[in-house]
Amino acid sequence: HGRVNAYAGEYDDALAALEKALALLGEPERNDDRAGEWAECVRLAGAVEGLYLERPAPALTRLDAAVSHLTALGHTEETEPLISLAARLRDEE
């Protein structure tokens, strides 16, 4: 629903749906197959919040926390898109 709402330009609804998805998924653990799905939800939420709703500070907080969490668990591959989006948001500030 988050992605569909974002495509429709309903950014507040998109962010709410993505936050609900993140709550339902729960934070990933060390040997968790959901880490990639969780990271993608975080990335989409960060993009909606930072780019479309033009709120880069909370988006960066979200992305940086996710990168730290995933890195601590050893899910470094999943951090790459998050790091890339955070760099883009910092460049636009």
N, C-alpha and C positions, 0 to 999 in steps of 0.2 A: 504494500500500500504506500510505503514511503516513496518508492521510486515512481510509481504511477502518479501520486500527488505532485511530486516535483516536476514531472513532465507536463502536468496540467497547469503548472504555475501556482499551485496551492502550497506554498512553501511552509507556512505554519503547520498545516495539516501533515505535510510530509515529515517535518521534524518530529511532530508528536507521534506519528506512526513508527518512525525509526527508533525513537526512544522507547516505545512500547516493545518493539522487536528486541532491542537490546536487553530490556528487563526480562523478557520471556526467555531469551537465550541464556542469560546469566554470564558472568565473566568466565572466560576460558581458564582451564587449568593446564598443568604441564603437558600431559599426554592427551589433550583434548582435540578431537577431530573438528570441533566447531570453531576453532580459533580463526580460521580463514573467513568463515561466515560472519563471525562477530566483528572482525577487523573491517570487513566490507560494509557492515552496518555503521560502524564508527566513521568510516571514510565518507559514506553518503551523508550522514548527519553533519559531519564537519563541512562538507561542500555546501549543503543546503544552508547551514547556519552562517558560514563564513563568506560564501560567495553570493548567494541569492538573497539572504536576509541581511547581508552586509554587517555581520556581527563577528569580526575576525577574532576578537579576544576570547570569547567563550569557546569558539571553534578550536582555537589553538590550545586552550586548556584541555579540552576533550581529547584532541589528537595527541598531545604530549603525554597525557596520562595513559592513554592506550598504548603508545609506543613503549613507555616505561614498563607497563604491565606485561606486554607481550615479550619484550626483551628479557625481563626477569624470568619468564617461563621458558625461554629458549625458542620462541616462535619468531625468530628474526626475519624470516622471509615475508611473513605477514605484515611486518612493519614498513616495508618499502613504499607502498602506495600512501601510507599515512604520513611518512616523512616527506614525500614528494609534495603532497597537498599542503602540509604545514609550511614548507619552504615557499610555495606559491603564495600562501596567505601572508607570510612575512614580507615577501617582495612587494606585495600590493599595499602594505601599510604605509 
